[in-house]
Amino acid sequence: NPIPIKLGDHRSGDDGEARVSLSNTPIIAKQEVMLDLEFTRLDGQPVELTPYLGELAHIFAVRIDGKKTVHTHPMQHGPNFMIHATFPEACDYRLCFQFIEHGKLRNISLSVTVSKK
């Protein structure tokens, strides 16, 4: 899957068929953040998530140097999704979203910048 060449705040990514987008809520190191999460299809059809390993999706965040990781899952509130996470240090993180949609395992990457304050 294509990934951003440069890390930074690239809060949307796609795999050519489906898209994942995160809200622009500021992310501060060592503080819990709640980010709105949206799954969409590029063809306008609704995304139908099927549980994958017991969750609707898995989200892995890896620090730029690969030394720290965060693993979380989305919470569903009606048709909307949200993730709660705490990033241990200020820097750029690459996020990989894994989910099953229409029987296909999807991996979509994006990146966020975590600041000190």
N, C-alpha and C positions, 0 to 999 in steps of 0.2 A: 504494500500500500504506500502511496506517496506520503511523505512526512515533510514537515517544514524544514527547508535547508538550514535556516537559522532558527535557533530557539528564541523565545520571547513570548509575548502575549498573542498567541494565535489560537483563539478560543473556539474555532470552528474547524472541522475537518470532515472529509468524506472519502468513500472508497469507490466513487463513480456511480453508486446506486443509492446509498444512504448517507445521511449527514448527522453529526453530533455537534451541538453547540452548547457552550456554557455562558452563563450570565457574566457581565463585566464587574461583578462585585470584587472589590479589592481583596487580595489575599495577603495576610500578614503572617510571617513566620511565628510558630508556636501558639497561634490563636486559632480556635475552631472557626471554620468558615462554612457557610451554607450557600451553595451555588445552585441556581436553577439550571436544569438540564433539559435539553430538547432533542428528541430523536425525530428526524424527518426523512422522507424519501425524496430524491431529486425529481422523480416523475409525478410528485404531488399526491401519491397514494399514502394512506396512513401506515405507520410502522406498527407491526404486530410482533411484540416481543414474546418469545417463548423462554421459560426459565432455562438457565444454563448453569449447571453445577449448583442448583438450589437457589439461584438468584436471577433477577431479571437481566442483570449485566454485572460485569466485573470491571473495575477501573484501577489501573496500576499507574502510579506516578513515580518516575525515576528521576532523581537529581541528575544534573548535567554530567557529573563525574561518575555516576552509577553507584555511589557509596550509600545512598539512602533511598528507601522506597516507601511508598504509601499505598495501601490497598483498601478500597472501599467499594460500596455497592449503592446504587440509587434507591431512594425511597420514593414510592409512588403516592401522590395525593390527587386522586381523581385522574384526569388525563395528564397531569403535570408530574414532573420528576424533580428531585432535588438530591444533591449529595452533601454530606457532612464530612469534613476532613480537617486534619491539622497537619500542616507541612512543617517539618522540623527546622528548616533553615531557609534563609533568604537566598534565592538564586532561581535559575530557570529549571523547570521540570517538564519532561516529556510525559504526556498522558496517553495511555492506550486504553481504549474502550473495547471490550469484547462482549458481544451479545449475539443471540440467535434470532434471526428475523426471516420469516418465510422458509424455515428449514436450513438456512445458510448461516454458518458462523462468520460473523463480521468482526474485523479488527480495524478500528479507526483511530488515528493518532492526531493529537494536537499538542499545544504547549501553553504553559502559563508562567508568568513571572511572579515570584513570591518576594515581597519586600520586607525590610526590617521593621518599618512602621508606616 
